[in-house]
Amino acid sequence: MIRAFLMFLALTCCAGCNDTPSAPTPKPPPTPVADPPEVICPAPIAVSALTSAGVNVTYVVPEIRKGEGKVTLACTPDSGSTFPIGVTQIECVATDSLSRKSSCTFSVTVAGPPRLRAARIMAFGDSLTIGDTAVGVGDNPNDFVFVTVAAPYPAVLGQLLSARYTDQTITVFNRGLSGEQASRALPRFIASFVADRPDVVVLQEGYNDYKDGATEAIGIENAVTGIRELAGEARRRGARVFICTLAPGRSGRRQILSSVLETINNRYRDVARAEGAVLVDTYSALLPDVLGNVSIDGLHLTSIGYRRVAETVFAAVRADLEVK
């Protein structure tokens, strides 16, 4: 019995003799942290304003890359803000949940509205300045009456100028007189100039000088002399002067031959050069569509022709007087 007890003790003491020690539990790896945020701004923006007050600009939100957690973006000035004329720098800052920041900048350039170095324009001339046109009253093309078109060239010119120079008040005075000769127009011109105080004078006269001249040579000389006097007076009074060439004619009762018109227009070119005036070549502008631009009397213009004159004068005024 003692022997059995000793064996039991031996077995009990060696019960864990073959057990190996357990390995320690590994620690979890650290949670990865994203790279700092990056913000990528759009390309520079260029816009135009209709007034000197500037313009509202809505821009594309910059692109955000990387960053930890929620990334907020703040841009100054905000998209949709009113930007003044000139260049404005926009800064955009991205901030992630670890308060790490990244920024970028881009520019908004606002061009101001176009401006003209003049605001008061006097259109001085005869019935083609008033806007008279011949309207047939029967089958005979020589039977017509004169009426005034709804939109003579000075009115259309005013519309074109106002549509482009939206931040200015442009006034165009129609100072036409039917039947007037340029060589006899100086007193009326001075009175009109004093009343209107124009910065710009547009001259369109000479038809009646030629038609009422005792001879062709006298008629041509009277037209040229009259335009020279009017242009010189306008220049001395400080106005910028534009001289329109005489319009082409077409077959009709009041037609002036092309050879005569070309002679007068070449002389007008000389006057413009001598007086420092701008020559407006309405002859060339109307020539490609004479039947559409000139009415059935062969001299006055149609509504289409008067609009074409206005467009040609507008282009000349813009090229010469628009602030660059």
Protein Blocks (a to p, Z undefined) as FASTA:
>chain_A
ZZmmmmmmmmmmmmmmmpccddddddddddddddddddddddddddddfbfnbpaddddd
dddeehehjadddddddehiacdedjdddddddddfkopacddddddddddddddfbfbd
cddddfklnopacddfbfblkbccddddfbdfklmmmmmmmmmmmmbccdddddddehia
fklmmmmmmmmmmmnopabdcddehjlmmmmpmblklmmmmmmmmmmmmmmmmmmnopac
dddddddddddfkbccfklmmmmmmmmmmmmmmnopacddfklmmmmmmmlmpcfkomac
cfklmmmmmmmmmmmmmmmmmcZZ
